[in-house]
Amino acid sequence: MHLHADSARCSGCRACQLACSFHLFGENNPKKAAIGIIPHFPKPGTFEVKTCKQCGTCAEVCPAEAIHKNERDAYYINSEECIACEACVEECPEGVIFLHADYETPFECDLCGDCIEVCGMKVLWIE
């Protein structure tokens, strides 16, 4: 299973990112979300939604073996085991393992589904 997105439907409101950051860190901060919204300009209203495809590349390249699967079969980075080498960030084919200055270790989508619930445009789904 992984989080799918229909970028053509995205309005760029970033409600999904707010829900994600609140789930992961208890903050409404789109810069702390594990979903990417990339605006494409000069075309107004064109956004690309980047999600984790649960491919496992991150786990394969992690020298500390700090990336595991949760109960939803999603990869996650155990911050207590992570050595912050950022190999997973560099090798992620989708570019959806994120860093933030407030945290020592990277983070990624855990398939919680909170983003789906708040998206008024029905951009996201888990399959």
N, C-alpha and C positions, 0 to 999 in steps of 0.2 A: 504494500500500500504506500501511496505517497500523495502529497498535496498537489493537485492540478490547478491550472489557472488558464482562463480564457482572456488574454490580454486585450483583445478587441473590445471587451465589455468594461474595462477598467476606466473609471473617471478620474483617478488620481487623488481621491479624497484621503487616502492613507488611514482610514478607520481600521483596516486589517493590521497595520503596523502598530497602531495604538493598542489594540486588543492583545497583540503578540507581546509587546513590551510590558504590558500590565501583567500578563500571565507569567512571563519569564522573570521579571524584576520588580513587579509591583509599582511600576511607573508608566505614565502615559508619555512616552518618548519614542517617536518613530526611529530614532537613531539607535535604539536598543531593541530593535525587532529582528526576527529571524526570517523575514520575508523582504525581498527587494522590490521597490517600485522605481523604475527608471523612466523619467520623462524624455520623450523624443521631440525635440523642437527643430525647426520652426513650426511643425505641424501642431496646432493647439489640440489638446485633448487626446494625445496619443501617448500611451504609457505601456511599458513592458513590465510584466509581473514575473519576478524570478523566485522560484520555490525549490526546495530540496527534493530531489528525485529519489532519495534513499538508495543511491547506487552503491554505497559502501566504500568508495575510494578513500574517504577520510579515515576509516578504520584500517584500511590496508596500509596507509602511509604513516600512521601514528607510531613513532618509535617507543612511546611509553605504554602502548596498548590501553589508552585511556578512553577510547571510544567504544561504546557498547550499545546494545539495543534495549529499548524500554518495553513495557507491557503492550504498547501499540505497534511494536516491531519497527520503531523509528530509532535511528542512530542518535546518540547524544554524547556529549563530551563530559566526562566526569572531571569536574574542576579540581578535585582533590588529587587525582592521578595525573592530570595534565602537567606537562613541563613547559608549556607555553612556547614551544619551538615554532609554531605556526605552519608546520608542514601541511596540515589539513586545509588551512586557509589557502595556501598556494596551489594545492592540487585539486581543490574542489572544481569539477568541470562546470558547475552552474554558478560559481561565485557567490554562494549563499551560506558560507560559514563566516561569521562576522566578528569583528573586534570592536571594543569600545574602551576608551581611556579609563573609565571607571572600574574596569575588570581586568584581571591579570590573564585570564584565559578566554579563548574564543567560545562562541556559542552558535547553535544551529536549531532548526525546527525540530520540535518533539512530537509533532502531529496531534496537538491538543485539540485543534478544531475551533478555537475561539475566533480566529480570523474569519472563518466561514459564517459564523453567526452574526457578525456585525456588517458584513458586506451587503449593502443594499442593491448592488448591481449583479449579484450572483456570479461573481468572477471565479470563486474558489470552490473546490470540492475535493474530498478524499475518496480515492478509489483504489 
